[in-house]
Amino acid sequence: MKKILILSANPQNTDKLRLDEEVREIQAGLERAKNREKFEVISRWALRPDDLRRALLDFEPEIVHFSGHGAGNQGLALENNAGNTQLVSTESLAKLFKLFKDKVECVLLNACYSEAQAEAIYQHVNCVVGMNQAIGDRAAIEFAVGFYDALGAGRSYEDAYEFGCSAIDLEGIPEFSTPVLKSRKTTKDSSIINKEIFYQELKPNEIVKTQTVSVVVPEDPEGQVPLDSAFYIERPPIEADCYETILKPGALIRVKAPRQMGKTSLMTRILHHATGHGYQAASLNFQSADAEFLNSLEQFLQWFCASTTYELNLPDKLSDYWKGGILGSKNKCTNYFQRYLLSEINSPIALGLDEVDEVFKHPQIAADFFGLLRAWHERAKNEPIWKKLRLVIVHSKEVYIPLNINQSPFNVGLPVELPDLNQAQVQELVQRHGLQWTQEQLEQLMMLVDGHPYLVRVALYQIARGRMTLQKLKQVAPTEEGPLCDHLRRHLRNLEEDAELLAAVQLVMTSDTPVDVGSVEAFKLRSMGIIKFQGNKVMPLCDLYRQYFRDRLEVS
């Protein structure tokens, strides 16, 4: 029997909610369900922070349902001893549910703007539902009824979510896309699959026994992490902030991090989140632009318009908007977007621009192009048609090209700088690879590669596939024999092309304490991802880089 713990809070200084009706409808639906004997409903009202902790300890539920008010990134609204609002932070909720991750299977936050909490709790619970915006009483009740009707009929949590959204839609309520599901659903195509293991007793006339177990199939760590991958690790509150921002009129999100840190994987998820809210999405990788297009602003902007059109599955109409006259190429590009793309599509358009570092190599084109993006962003503040355009700009390097502060898109919008994975996130990734490690083993991996997402995933892939042990990896990783040799050689080639950077990295790798190598060199090395800051000084990101560069650059 699964226990459903329904927790409700409606502080007296907040709007009155129909929480009693929601609970009554859930119980009535489960009572008439064909699998009603498999569920037990437990309700707790006027929830205070201590009540939440104690209820989880006392009842150890598999399903936790919260009904009440949400406050976005600030947390959920519970009650204090006087019955007024007491906010419980997103971080505190995540830490609490981490303590119950082996018991709780699903969390449903039926509260306005609770997606941020859903994102955080999802780090520890495999299925979480939150709300990406305000949700009315009627929609909240319909979703809950549809969700538990499906569970009572024996459906999965993922199916129950779909039934909940459908219940809102069938009633003609426009909030059917407000609930958002975070799920590590196991399917035949996922990284974690079910296999039947057969056991045959040797004695005659014995019954063949079968047992179903979960077998982890490690996923190739190269390239971006697929949307349905079990190996994508979120870094709160980054994803929640991006998902919230992309839904705002004229949004601009800037994602910066060294290569192989997960920028493209994040961008893909932002665009996917947008499409889930009815947006059209397009993704452009500037590494795919032919060199000839990067030698002329006119040709580059034509390539930009044509590529965006193709990604949006619209017919090419460049010839209609790129005619002669006194208009320059930037004006023609603006007209193409305003009078064709933004007018042709009724919904907002989320446009992802990946690897824009390629444009940095051509300063004249870069100044005009990025100035154009900034101008579009400014127009979105006042012009409804430009509010429909949402931009995600992804780059690795610092922006060294000279841009007027009022013409740069790199000082507006939401800045996102992806950090390394912390130890808890690396531990989560270890577990998802089916490895049962001690704290000492985890710390050894962190010492070797820090929390660099790509390096961690390659290391765990090799170990989970049985190709080497952690001890063997530590021995070979900093050498040409190791599985990270291509990654290391790429860094070495880039350093050898810049004498000043080479001298700086030699100084960093030979010092046992953080050193000052100058601001320009420090930021370039950080853009490469091989150092980290300690105040204004820098040190190697990890032992892997220290050992490899000391050997290959023949320093000691």
ROMAR-719574 format. One line per 2 residues: their letters; for each residue x, y, z of C-alpha. Coordinates in Angstrom, 2 decimals. Layout:
BEGIN
a> X:Y:Z ~ ...
! end
This chain:
BEGIN
mk> 0.00:0.00:0.00 ~ 1.27:3.45:-0.94
ki> 0.72:6.31:1.47 ~ -0.37:9.66:0.04
li> 0.42:12.47:2.44 ~ -1.64:15.58:1.61
ls> -0.29:18.72:3.25 ~ -2.23:21.98:3.14
an> -1.45:25.54:4.19 ~ -3.57:28.66:3.68
pq> -2.18:31.38:5.98 ~ -4.81:33.85:7.12
nt> -2.97:36.76:5.45 ~ -3.17:35.08:2.01
dk> -5.99:34.61:-0.49 ~ -8.52:31.97:0.51
lr> -8.10:28.67:-1.36 ~ -10.58:25.78:-1.76
ld> -8.19:23.29:-0.16 ~ -10.90:21.28:1.60
ee> -12.64:20.70:-1.72 ~ -9.39:19.56:-3.33
vr> -8.72:16.99:-0.60 ~ -12.33:15.79:-0.64
ei> -12.26:15.28:-4.43 ~ -8.96:13.37:-4.23
qa> -10.29:11.04:-1.53 ~ -13.58:10.49:-3.35
gl> -11.77:9.64:-6.57 ~ -9.49:7.11:-4.91
er> -12.36:5.51:-3.00 ~ -14.11:4.60:-6.25
ak> -10.88:3.54:-8.04 ~ -10.35:-0.10:-8.93
nr> -7.03:-0.11:-7.06 ~ -8.33:1.78:-4.01
ek> -6.93:-0.83:-1.62 ~ -3.42:0.09:-2.75
fe> -3.57:3.66:-1.41 ~ -3.93:5.26:1.98
vi> -4.65:9.01:2.19 ~ -3.34:11.01:5.14
sr> -4.20:14.71:5.47 ~ -2.56:17.44:7.53
wa> -3.91:21.02:7.61 ~ -2.54:24.45:8.58
lr> 0.94:23.14:7.91 ~ 3.84:24.65:9.82
pd> 7.54:23.88:9.12 ~ 7.77:21.52:12.10
dl> 4.57:19.78:10.98 ~ 6.11:19.09:7.57
rr> 9.22:17.46:9.01 ~ 7.27:15.44:11.57
al> 4.67:14.23:9.06 ~ 7.38:12.89:6.78
ld> 9.05:11.14:9.71 ~ 5.84:9.75:11.18
fe> 4.14:8.46:8.03 ~ 7.04:7.79:5.60
pe> 4.83:8.41:2.55 ~ 5.57:7.36:-1.00
iv> 3.60:10.33:-2.40 ~ 3.68:13.85:-0.94
hf> 1.05:16.36:-2.10 ~ 1.24:20.04:-1.09
sg> -1.69:22.41:-1.60 ~ -1.34:26.10:-0.92
hg> 0.56:29.18:-2.00 ~ 3.95:29.38:-3.70
ag> 6.29:32.37:-3.79 ~ 8.49:31.56:-6.77
nq> 12.19:31.40:-5.93 ~ 11.45:32.50:-2.37
gl> 9.86:29.17:-1.44 ~ 6.49:27.80:-0.30
al> 4.11:29.57:2.06 ~ 3.50:27.57:5.25
en> 2.04:28.95:8.50 ~ 3.66:30.23:11.67
na> 2.23:29.81:15.17 ~ 0.00:32.85:14.65
gn> -1.46:31.44:11.43 ~ 0.33:33.94:9.19
tq> 2.72:33.24:6.34 ~ 6.11:31.67:7.01
lv> 8.13:31.05:3.87 ~ 10.19:27.87:3.65
st> 13.08:28.33:1.24 ~ 13.67:26.22:-1.84
es> 17.04:25.11:-0.54 ~ 15.59:24.01:2.80
la> 12.89:21.95:1.08 ~ 15.47:20.25:-1.14
kl> 17.63:19.38:1.87 ~ 14.61:17.95:3.69
fk> 13.49:15.74:0.82 ~ 17.06:14.53:0.36
lf> 16.67:12.85:3.76 ~ 13.67:10.90:2.40
kd> 14.95:10.16:-1.10 ~ 14.91:6.39:-0.52
kv> 11.22:6.45:0.45 ~ 9.42:9.28:-1.38
ec> 8.60:8.38:-5.01 ~ 6.61:11.41:-6.11
vl> 6.05:14.99:-4.92 ~ 3.17:17.11:-6.26
ln> 3.38:20.83:-5.47 ~ -0.11:22.14:-6.28
ac> 0.86:25.75:-5.62 ~ 1.47:28.83:-7.77
ys> 5.01:29.40:-9.06 ~ 6.31:26.19:-7.45
ea> 8.46:25.07:-10.38 ~ 11.59:26.35:-8.62
qa> 10.92:24.05:-5.66 ~ 10.10:21.17:-8.02
ea> 13.47:21.63:-9.75 ~ 15.33:21.55:-6.43
iy> 13.46:18.55:-4.99 ~ 13.94:16.70:-8.29
qh> 17.63:16.42:-7.41 ~ 16.58:13.80:-4.85
vn> 13.13:12.52:-5.88 ~ 12.57:10.86:-9.25
cv> 9.16:12.38:-10.02 ~ 8.12:15.91:-9.07
vg> 5.34:18.15:-10.36 ~ 5.34:21.93:-9.91
mn> 3.55:24.94:-11.41 ~ 5.36:27.31:-13.77
qa> 2.99:30.23:-13.08 ~ -0.08:31.11:-11.04
ig> -2.80:28.45:-11.10 ~ -6.42:29.04:-10.14
dr> -8.43:26.96:-7.67 ~ -10.48:25.27:-10.36
aa> -7.46:24.24:-12.45 ~ -5.58:23.02:-9.35
ie> -8.51:20.86:-8.28 ~ -9.04:19.43:-11.78
fa> -5.36:18.56:-12.08 ~ -5.32:16.81:-8.70
vg> -8.48:14.83:-9.51 ~ -7.15:13.74:-12.91
fy> -3.78:12.83:-11.42 ~ -5.14:10.60:-8.64
da> -7.87:9.10:-10.81 ~ -5.08:7.80:-13.05
lg> -3.02:6.51:-10.11 ~ -6.10:4.74:-8.79
ag> -6.50:3.08:-12.19 ~ -2.98:1.68:-11.98
rs> -1.24:4.20:-14.26 ~ 2.31:5.47:-13.77
ye> 3.17:8.84:-12.26 ~ 4.06:10.12:-15.72
da> 0.69:9.01:-17.12 ~ -1.05:10.50:-14.09
ye> 0.55:13.86:-14.87 ~ -0.75:13.71:-18.43
fg> -4.25:12.81:-17.18 ~ -4.10:15.76:-14.77
cs> -3.24:18.19:-17.57 ~ -5.94:16.63:-19.74
ai> -8.52:17.08:-16.97 ~ -7.83:20.83:-16.95
dl> -7.99:21.00:-20.74 ~ -11.26:19.04:-20.99
eg> -12.91:21.60:-18.72 ~ -11.87:24.36:-21.11
ip> -9.54:25.93:-18.55 ~ -6.55:27.59:-20.26
ef> -4.07:26.57:-17.53 ~ -3.51:23.03:-18.81
st> 0.17:23.79:-19.55 ~ 0.85:25.25:-16.08
pv> 1.79:21.95:-14.37 ~ 5.37:20.91:-15.17
lk> 6.70:17.37:-14.74 ~ 10.24:16.48:-13.69
sr> 10.69:12.74:-14.13 ~ 13.38:10.12:-14.59
kt> 11.00:7.74:-16.32 ~ 12.41:4.32:-17.12
tk> 11.62:3.18:-20.67 ~ 13.14:0.74:-23.11
ds> 15.11:3.59:-24.63 ~ 16.37:5.13:-21.40
si> 19.79:4.72:-19.86 ~ 18.35:2.60:-17.04
in> 16.49:-0.42:-18.36 ~ 14.82:-3.46:-16.80
ke> 16.08:-6.90:-17.64 ~ 14.79:-10.26:-16.45
if> 17.40:-12.48:-14.82 ~ 16.46:-16.19:-14.90
yq> 17.49:-18.65:-12.20 ~ 17.16:-22.41:-12.84
el> 17.42:-24.84:-9.93 ~ 19.38:-28.00:-10.76
kp> 16.93:-30.29:-9.01 ~ 14.35:-31.95:-11.28
ne> 10.73:-30.78:-11.28 ~ 11.70:-27.44:-9.72
iv> 9.90:-24.32:-10.90 ~ 11.97:-21.83:-12.87
kt> 12.34:-18.65:-10.80 ~ 12.60:-15.23:-12.30
qt> 13.58:-11.91:-10.85 ~ 13.48:-8.46:-12.43
vs> 16.39:-6.17:-11.56 ~ 17.53:-2.76:-12.77
vv> 20.64:-2.77:-14.90 ~ 22.42:0.52:-15.56
vp> 23.63:1.02:-19.12 ~ 26.17:3.87:-19.10
ed> 25.62:6.51:-21.74 ~ 28.37:7.71:-24.07
pe> 29.57:10.99:-22.49 ~ 30.47:12.69:-25.78
gq> 28.38:15.63:-26.99 ~ 25.31:17.13:-25.39
vp> 23.24:15.14:-22.92 ~ 19.95:13.99:-24.56
ld> 16.70:15.40:-23.19 ~ 15.54:11.99:-21.95
sa> 18.90:11.06:-20.40 ~ 19.12:9.86:-16.82
fy> 22.62:11.34:-16.64 ~ 21.79:15.04:-16.84
ie> 22.49:16.68:-13.50 ~ 20.75:19.96:-12.78
rp> 22.58:22.76:-10.99 ~ 19.91:24.64:-8.99
pi> 18.78:27.34:-9.25 ~ 20.15:27.72:-12.81
ea> 17.59:25.61:-14.66 ~ 14.64:27.03:-12.73
dc> 15.83:30.60:-13.32 ~ 16.25:29.96:-17.04
ye> 12.87:28.26:-17.38 ~ 11.20:31.18:-15.63
ti> 13.06:33.80:-17.67 ~ 12.47:32.32:-21.14
lk> 8.72:32.76:-20.63 ~ 9.06:36.52:-20.09
pg> 8.44:38.95:-23.00 ~ 11.65:39.89:-24.84
al> 13.74:37.55:-22.65 ~ 17.50:37.31:-23.15
ir> 19.58:34.61:-21.43 ~ 23.38:34.57:-21.65
vk> 25.01:31.21:-20.90 ~ 28.79:31.23:-20.45
ap> 31.17:28.45:-19.45 ~ 34.28:26.67:-20.75
rq> 33.83:23.94:-23.36 ~ 32.27:20.63:-22.33
mg> 30.60:22.11:-19.25 ~ 27.02:21.48:-20.43
kt> 26.09:24.77:-22.11 ~ 24.42:23.20:-25.15
sl> 22.60:20.66:-22.96 ~ 21.20:23.51:-20.89
mt> 20.23:25.54:-23.96 ~ 18.40:22.54:-25.40
ri> 16.41:22.15:-22.20 ~ 15.54:25.84:-22.11
lh> 14.20:25.64:-25.68 ~ 12.37:22.40:-24.86
ha> 10.76:24.09:-21.87 ~ 9.64:26.92:-24.15
tg> 8.09:24.53:-26.68 ~ 6.21:22.89:-23.82
hg> 4.48:26.22:-23.34 ~ 3.43:26.53:-26.96
yq> 6.45:28.45:-28.24 ~ 8.22:27.86:-31.54
aa> 11.92:27.16:-31.05 ~ 14.97:27.33:-33.30
sl> 18.61:26.53:-32.56 ~ 21.60:27.80:-34.55
nf> 25.20:26.65:-34.10 ~ 27.59:29.25:-35.45
qs> 30.28:26.63:-36.04 ~ 28.12:25.44:-38.95
ad> 28.46:28.78:-40.76 ~ 30.77:28.50:-43.79
ae> 33.84:30.71:-43.71 ~ 32.61:32.70:-46.71
fl> 29.63:33.94:-44.67 ~ 31.91:35.31:-41.96
ns> 33.78:37.63:-44.31 ~ 30.81:39.83:-45.19
le> 28.13:41.28:-42.89 ~ 25.60:41.11:-45.75
qf> 26.21:37.40:-46.36 ~ 26.40:36.61:-42.65
lq> 23.02:38.18:-41.87 ~ 21.47:36.43:-44.88
wf> 22.82:33.13:-43.55 ~ 21.43:34.01:-40.11
ca> 17.96:34.75:-41.47 ~ 17.86:31.74:-43.78
st> 19.07:29.36:-41.05 ~ 16.48:30.64:-38.59
ty> 13.76:30.28:-41.22 ~ 14.80:26.69:-41.92
el> 14.78:25.79:-38.22 ~ 11.26:27.24:-37.89
nl> 10.06:25.15:-40.85 ~ 9.00:28.19:-42.84
pd> 9.58:28.87:-46.57 ~ 12.58:31.04:-47.42
kl> 11.51:34.55:-48.38 ~ 14.87:36.31:-48.35
sd> 14.40:37.49:-51.93 ~ 11.26:39.38:-50.88
yw> 12.95:41.31:-48.08 ~ 16.57:41.60:-49.24
kg> 16.11:43.92:-52.16 ~ 18.09:46.97:-53.20
gi> 17.56:50.49:-52.00 ~ 19.19:52.57:-49.30
lg> 18.51:50.18:-46.43 ~ 21.61:48.49:-45.02
sk> 21.91:44.79:-44.24 ~ 21.05:45.26:-40.54
nk> 17.80:47.01:-41.45 ~ 16.98:44.29:-43.97
ct> 17.62:41.62:-41.34 ~ 15.40:43.47:-38.86
ny> 12.61:43.80:-41.43 ~ 12.85:40.08:-42.25
fq> 12.35:39.14:-38.60 ~ 9.69:41.75:-37.87
ry> 7.59:41.62:-41.02 ~ 7.97:37.92:-41.80
ll> 9.14:35.56:-39.04 ~ 7.56:37.29:-36.02
se> 4.41:38.12:-37.97 ~ 4.00:34.70:-39.58
in> 4.16:32.80:-36.29 ~ 1.48:33.63:-33.72
sp> 3.34:32.23:-30.72 ~ 6.56:33.54:-29.16
ia> 9.82:32.33:-30.75 ~ 12.68:31.03:-28.60
lg> 15.93:31.33:-30.54 ~ 19.07:29.60:-29.27
ld> 22.42:30.87:-30.57 ~ 25.17:28.35:-29.78
ev> 28.95:28.75:-30.18 ~ 28.77:32.50:-30.83
de> 32.52:32.53:-30.05 ~ 32.97:31.90:-33.77
vf> 31.69:35.43:-34.44 ~ 34.21:36.91:-31.95
kh> 36.95:36.01:-34.45 ~ 35.54:38.59:-36.87
pq> 35.38:41.85:-34.86 ~ 33.66:44.00:-37.50
ia> 30.85:41.50:-38.06 ~ 30.65:40.84:-34.32
ad> 30.17:44.51:-33.44 ~ 27.33:44.92:-35.94
ff> 25.64:41.58:-35.22 ~ 25.70:41.79:-31.43
gl> 24.66:45.42:-31.61 ~ 21.67:44.27:-33.67
lr> 20.69:41.69:-31.03 ~ 20.90:44.35:-28.33
aw> 18.72:46.69:-30.41 ~ 16.07:43.96:-30.79
he> 16.16:43.35:-27.03 ~ 15.63:47.06:-26.36
ra> 12.73:47.25:-28.84 ~ 11.05:44.39:-26.97
kn> 10.57:46.72:-23.99 ~ 8.02:48.77:-25.93
ep> 6.99:47.00:-29.14 ~ 4.62:44.02:-28.80
iw> 5.90:42.17:-31.86 ~ 9.49:42.14:-30.54
kk> 8.31:40.89:-27.15 ~ 7.68:37.59:-28.97
lr> 11.41:37.02:-29.56 ~ 13.25:35.23:-26.72
lv> 17.03:34.82:-27.10 ~ 19.48:32.34:-25.56
iv> 23.11:33.25:-26.33 ~ 25.78:30.64:-25.55
hs> 29.54:31.23:-25.54 ~ 32.77:29.98:-23.95
ke> 35.23:32.84:-24.16 ~ 35.33:36.21:-22.50
vy> 34.01:38.98:-24.76 ~ 37.20:40.83:-25.68
ip> 35.83:42.49:-28.81 ~ 35.24:46.25:-28.35
ln> 31.50:46.78:-27.96 ~ 29.80:49.99:-26.88
in> 28.26:49.38:-23.48 ~ 24.88:50.49:-24.85
qs> 25.17:48.23:-27.92 ~ 26.23:44.98:-26.27
pf> 23.87:42.09:-25.45 ~ 26.46:40.81:-22.96
nv> 25.53:43.19:-20.16 ~ 21.73:42.75:-20.21
gl> 19.32:39.91:-19.62 ~ 19.90:36.91:-17.33
pv> 23.61:36.02:-17.00 ~ 24.30:32.32:-16.40
el> 27.82:31.08:-15.72 ~ 27.77:27.30:-15.37
pd> 29.79:26.11:-12.37 ~ 31.49:22.78:-11.89
ln> 29.38:20.08:-10.25 ~ 29.61:20.12:-6.48
qa> 30.36:16.99:-4.48 ~ 26.70:16.15:-3.85
qv> 25.94:16.40:-7.57 ~ 28.93:14.21:-8.45
qe> 27.76:11.69:-5.87 ~ 24.33:11.68:-7.54
lv> 25.98:10.99:-10.90 ~ 28.01:8.17:-9.35
qr> 24.80:6.57:-8.12 ~ 23.09:6.96:-11.50
hg> 25.96:4.99:-13.02 ~ 25.10:2.14:-10.65
lq> 28.26:2.53:-8.59 ~ 28.29:2.08:-4.83
wt> 31.23:4.17:-3.69 ~ 32.65:5.12:-0.33
qe> 33.18:8.75:0.66 ~ 36.90:8.24:0.15
ql> 36.43:7.08:-3.46 ~ 34.20:10.08:-4.18
eq> 36.81:12.45:-2.78 ~ 39.53:10.80:-4.87
lm> 37.53:11.42:-8.04 ~ 36.87:15.04:-7.01
ml> 40.59:15.55:-6.39 ~ 41.43:14.15:-9.83
vd> 38.89:16.00:-12.01 ~ 37.15:18.42:-9.62
gh> 33.51:18.65:-10.69 ~ 34.12:19.21:-14.42
py> 30.96:17.60:-15.92 ~ 32.63:16.07:-18.97
lv> 35.66:14.74:-17.10 ~ 33.46:13.26:-14.38
rv> 31.20:11.55:-16.91 ~ 34.08:10.07:-18.90
al> 35.64:8.74:-15.70 ~ 32.38:7.17:-14.49
yq> 31.61:5.78:-17.95 ~ 34.94:3.95:-18.05
ia> 34.51:2.58:-14.54 ~ 30.83:1.62:-14.91
rg> 31.62:-0.23:-18.16 ~ 34.26:-2.23:-16.30
rm> 37.09:-0.92:-18.48 ~ 39.17:0.21:-15.51
tl> 39.05:0.75:-11.78 ~ 39.27:4.11:-10.06
qk> 42.87:3.36:-9.10 ~ 43.78:2.53:-12.70
lk> 42.07:5.70:-13.90 ~ 44.12:7.79:-11.48
qv> 47.28:6.27:-12.92 ~ 46.55:6.67:-16.64
ap> 44.27:9.73:-16.80 ~ 47.14:12.33:-16.95
te> 48.90:10.38:-19.74 ~ 48.48:9.81:-23.47
eg> 47.28:6.31:-22.59 ~ 44.27:7.57:-20.66
pl> 40.67:8.03:-21.84 ~ 40.97:11.84:-21.49
cd> 43.95:12.23:-23.83 ~ 41.99:13.95:-26.64
hl> 40.60:16.51:-24.22 ~ 44.05:17.20:-22.76
rr> 45.81:17.43:-26.14 ~ 43.26:20.00:-27.35
hl> 44.14:22.23:-24.42 ~ 47.86:21.71:-25.04
rn> 47.59:22.70:-28.71 ~ 45.69:25.87:-27.81
le> 48.29:26.84:-25.22 ~ 51.20:26.26:-27.60
ed> 49.69:28.80:-30.01 ~ 49.93:31.62:-27.43
ae> 53.33:32.23:-25.83 ~ 51.92:34.42:-23.06
ll> 49.29:31.87:-22.11 ~ 51.90:29.11:-22.19
aa> 54.12:31.02:-19.78 ~ 51.15:31.72:-17.52
vq> 50.06:28.10:-17.34 ~ 53.61:26.98:-16.62
lv> 53.65:29.33:-13.65 ~ 50.29:28.07:-12.40
mt> 51.16:24.37:-12.69 ~ 54.54:24.70:-10.93
sd> 53.21:26.61:-7.94 ~ 51.80:24.88:-4.88
tp> 49.80:28.00:-3.97 ~ 47.51:30.31:-5.99
vd> 49.43:32.78:-8.18 ~ 48.74:36.06:-10.00
vg> 49.21:35.75:-13.77 ~ 47.48:38.98:-14.82
sv> 43.78:39.54:-15.44 ~ 43.78:38.92:-19.21
ea> 45.70:35.64:-19.02 ~ 43.68:34.53:-15.99
fk> 40.34:35.04:-17.75 ~ 41.60:33.34:-20.91
lr> 42.75:30.31:-18.93 ~ 39.42:30.26:-17.11
sm> 37.63:30.41:-20.47 ~ 39.56:27.27:-21.39
gi> 38.45:25.73:-18.11 ~ 41.86:24.65:-16.82
ik> 42.17:26.98:-13.81 ~ 39.93:28.32:-11.06
fq> 40.07:31.58:-9.15 ~ 41.09:32.04:-5.54
gn> 40.33:35.72:-5.11 ~ 42.39:37.51:-7.77
kv> 44.84:34.62:-7.99 ~ 44.47:31.33:-9.83
mp> 45.30:27.65:-9.37 ~ 44.84:24.47:-11.45
lc> 41.25:23.31:-11.69 ~ 42.26:19.80:-10.66
dl> 45.16:17.37:-10.20 ~ 44.59:15.98:-13.71
yr> 45.64:19.28:-15.31 ~ 48.48:19.84:-12.87
qy> 50.01:16.43:-13.57 ~ 49.48:16.48:-17.33
fr> 50.83:19.98:-18.02 ~ 53.76:19.56:-15.66
dr> 54.81:16.53:-17.66 ~ 54.04:17.73:-21.19
le> 55.51:21.21:-20.66 ~ 58.53:19.63:-18.94
vs> 58.22:21.62:-15.74 ~ 58.61:20.41:-12.19
! end
